[in-house]
Amino acid sequence: MSYRTLSNLTQIALFDGLTTALMGIPSSFAGWNFGPGSMWAMPPGSPNAVLA
């Protein structure tokens, strides 16, 4: 994994993109919280994660 340093010295990981099929699978988003009260949701039939 490579990283990019932002001007405020925060490092963010640079990832290769996900395929369309992987975008619709919650387990593709390691570390994301899709539970009740979380910021993210994966509505049934949705092709990708959305802000809740």
MODELLER restraints for C-alpha pairs under 7 A, 6 or more apart:
rsr = mdl.restraints
at = mdl.atoms
rsr.add(forms.Gaussian(group=physical.xy_distance, feature=features.Distance(at['CA:1:A'], at['CA:13:A']), mean=6.85, stdev=0.5))
rsr.add(forms.Gaussian(group=physical.xy_distance, feature=features.Distance(at['CA:1:A'], at['CA:14:A']), mean=6.80, stdev=0.5))
rsr.add(forms.Gaussian(group=physical.xy_distance, feature=features.Distance(at['CA:1:A'], at['CA:15:A']), mean=6.98, stdev=0.5))
rsr.add(forms.Gaussian(group=physical.xy_distance, feature=features.Distance(at['CA:2:A'], at['CA:13:A']), mean=6.03, stdev=0.5))
rsr.add(forms.Gaussian(group=physical.xy_distance, feature=features.Distance(at['CA:2:A'], at['CA:14:A']), mean=5.59, stdev=0.5))
rsr.add(forms.Gaussian(group=physical.xy_distance, feature=features.Distance(at['CA:3:A'], at['CA:11:A']), mean=6.17, stdev=0.5))
rsr.add(forms.Gaussian(group=physical.xy_distance, feature=features.Distance(at['CA:3:A'], at['CA:12:A']), mean=5.60, stdev=0.5))
rsr.add(forms.Gaussian(group=physical.xy_distance, feature=features.Distance(at['CA:3:A'], at['CA:13:A']), mean=4.55, stdev=0.5))
rsr.add(forms.Gaussian(group=physical.xy_distance, feature=features.Distance(at['CA:3:A'], at['CA:14:A']), mean=5.50, stdev=0.5))
rsr.add(forms.Gaussian(group=physical.xy_distance, feature=features.Distance(at['CA:4:A'], at['CA:11:A']), mean=5.63, stdev=0.5))
rsr.add(forms.Gaussian(group=physical.xy_distance, feature=features.Distance(at['CA:4:A'], at['CA:12:A']), mean=5.60, stdev=0.5))
rsr.add(forms.Gaussian(group=physical.xy_distance, feature=features.Distance(at['CA:4:A'], at['CA:13:A']), mean=6.53, stdev=0.5))
rsr.add(forms.Gaussian(group=physical.xy_distance, feature=features.Distance(at['CA:4:A'], at['CA:14:A']), mean=6.83, stdev=0.5))
rsr.add(forms.Gaussian(group=physical.xy_distance, feature=features.Distance(at['CA:5:A'], at['CA:11:A']), mean=4.52, stdev=0.5))
rsr.add(forms.Gaussian(group=physical.xy_distance, feature=features.Distance(at['CA:5:A'], at['CA:12:A']), mean=6.62, stdev=0.5))
rsr.add(forms.Gaussian(group=physical.xy_distance, feature=features.Distance(at['CA:22:A'], at['CA:28:A']), mean=6.07, stdev=0.5))
rsr.add(forms.Gaussian(group=physical.xy_distance, feature=features.Distance(at['CA:23:A'], at['CA:47:A']), mean=6.31, stdev=0.5))
rsr.add(forms.Gaussian(group=physical.xy_distance, feature=features.Distance(at['CA:23:A'], at['CA:48:A']), mean=4.87, stdev=0.5))
rsr.add(forms.Gaussian(group=physical.xy_distance, feature=features.Distance(at['CA:24:A'], at['CA:46:A']), mean=6.53, stdev=0.5))
rsr.add(forms.Gaussian(group=physical.xy_distance, feature=features.Distance(at['CA:24:A'], at['CA:47:A']), mean=4.61, stdev=0.5))
rsr.add(forms.Gaussian(group=physical.xy_distance, feature=features.Distance(at['CA:24:A'], at['CA:48:A']), mean=4.65, stdev=0.5))
rsr.add(forms.Gaussian(group=physical.xy_distance, feature=features.Distance(at['CA:26:A'], at['CA:42:A']), mean=6.89, stdev=0.5))
rsr.add(forms.Gaussian(group=physical.xy_distance, feature=features.Distance(at['CA:33:A'], at['CA:40:A']), mean=6.40, stdev=0.5))
rsr.add(forms.Gaussian(group=physical.xy_distance, feature=features.Distance(at['CA:34:A'], at['CA:40:A']), mean=5.25, stdev=0.5))
rsr.add(forms.Gaussian(group=physical.xy_distance, feature=features.Distance(at['CA:34:A'], at['CA:41:A']), mean=5.28, stdev=0.5))
rsr.add(forms.Gaussian(group=physical.xy_distance, feature=features.Distance(at['CA:34:A'], at['CA:42:A']), mean=6.94, stdev=0.5))
rsr.add(forms.Gaussian(group=physical.xy_distance, feature=features.Distance(at['CA:39:A'], at['CA:51:A']), mean=5.83, stdev=0.5))
rsr.add(forms.Gaussian(group=physical.xy_distance, feature=features.Distance(at['CA:39:A'], at['CA:52:A']), mean=5.34, stdev=0.5))
rsr.add(forms.Gaussian(group=physical.xy_distance, feature=features.Distance(at['CA:40:A'], at['CA:49:A']), mean=6.63, stdev=0.5))
rsr.add(forms.Gaussian(group=physical.xy_distance, feature=features.Distance(at['CA:40:A'], at['CA:50:A']), mean=5.77, stdev=0.5))
rsr.add(forms.Gaussian(group=physical.xy_distance, feature=features.Distance(at['CA:40:A'], at['CA:51:A']), mean=4.69, stdev=0.5))
rsr.add(forms.Gaussian(group=physical.xy_distance, feature=features.Distance(at['CA:40:A'], at['CA:52:A']), mean=5.03, stdev=0.5))
rsr.add(forms.Gaussian(group=physical.xy_distance, feature=features.Distance(at['CA:41:A'], at['CA:49:A']), mean=5.80, stdev=0.5))
rsr.add(forms.Gaussian(group=physical.xy_distance, feature=features.Distance(at['CA:41:A'], at['CA:50:A']), mean=5.40, stdev=0.5))
rsr.add(forms.Gaussian(group=physical.xy_distance, feature=features.Distance(at['CA:41:A'], at['CA:51:A']), mean=6.07, stdev=0.5))
rsr.add(forms.Gaussian(group=physical.xy_distance, feature=features.Distance(at['CA:41:A'], at['CA:52:A']), mean=5.28, stdev=0.5))
rsr.add(forms.Gaussian(group=physical.xy_distance, feature=features.Distance(at['CA:42:A'], at['CA:48:A']), mean=6.67, stdev=0.5))
rsr.add(forms.Gaussian(group=physical.xy_distance, feature=features.Distance(at['CA:42:A'], at['CA:49:A']), mean=4.86, stdev=0.5))
rsr.add(forms.Gaussian(group=physical.xy_distance, feature=features.Distance(at['CA:42:A'], at['CA:50:A']), mean=6.34, stdev=0.5))
